[in-house]
């Protein structure tokens, strides 16, 4: 009985094969960046809504003051 030994590939061949397997995912979005962007947009919307609310309240107070003076 004879046993055939498998030939072990050299280190350089293995490194070349592994280098070909390593691929970077370029299309992956940065989750932290997206979360930060969502939070910034929410803050802008809240500021805008608050500004509109204050303007309407001031408008109502102005109309009430004019009606009491007449």
C-alpha positions as CSV (number, residue, x, y, z in Angstrom):
1,X,0.0,0.0,0.0
2,X,1.3,3.3,-1.0
3,X,0.0,6.6,0.4
4,X,0.0,9.6,-1.8
5,X,0.8,12.8,0.0
6,X,-0.9,16.0,-1.0
7,X,1.3,18.7,-2.2
8,X,1.2,21.7,0.2
9,X,0.9,25.0,-1.8
10,X,3.6,27.6,-1.1
11,X,2.9,30.6,1.1
12,X,3.1,33.0,-1.8
13,X,0.4,31.1,-3.8
14,X,-1.9,31.1,-0.8
15,X,-1.4,34.9,-0.3
16,X,-2.2,35.6,-3.9
17,X,-5.4,33.6,-3.7
18,X,-6.4,35.3,-0.5
19,X,-5.7,38.7,-1.9
20,X,-8.1,38.0,-4.7
21,X,-10.8,37.0,-2.2
22,X,-10.6,40.2,-0.2
23,X,-13.1,42.6,-1.7
24,X,-14.2,45.8,-0.1
25,X,-17.9,46.6,-0.1
26,X,-18.0,50.1,-1.5
27,X,-21.8,50.3,-1.7
28,X,-22.3,49.9,2.0
29,X,-23.7,53.1,3.6
30,X,-22.2,54.5,6.7
31,X,-25.0,53.8,9.3
32,X,-23.6,56.4,11.8
33,X,-23.7,59.1,9.1
34,X,-27.3,58.2,8.1
35,X,-28.5,58.3,11.7
36,X,-26.8,61.7,12.3
37,X,-28.4,63.0,9.1
38,X,-31.8,61.9,10.2
39,X,-31.4,63.5,13.6
40,X,-30.2,66.8,11.9
41,X,-33.3,66.8,9.6
42,X,-35.6,66.2,12.6
43,X,-34.1,69.1,14.5
44,X,-34.5,71.4,11.5
45,X,-38.2,70.3,11.2
46,X,-38.8,70.9,14.9
47,X,-37.2,74.4,14.7
48,X,-39.3,75.2,11.7
49,X,-42.5,74.0,13.3
50,X,-41.7,75.9,16.5
51,X,-41.1,79.1,14.5
52,X,-44.5,78.7,12.7
53,X,-46.3,78.1,16.0
54,X,-44.7,81.2,17.7
55,X,-45.6,83.3,14.6
56,X,-49.3,82.1,14.7
57,X,-49.5,82.7,18.5
58,X,-48.1,86.3,18.1
59,X,-50.5,86.9,15.2
60,X,-53.5,85.8,17.4
61,X,-52.3,87.9,20.3
62,X,-51.9,90.9,18.0
63,X,-55.5,90.5,16.6
64,X,-56.9,90.2,20.1
65,X,-55.1,93.3,21.2
66,X,-56.5,95.2,18.2
67,X,-60.0,94.0,18.9
68,X,-59.8,95.1,22.6
69,X,-58.6,98.6,21.6
70,X,-61.6,99.2,19.3
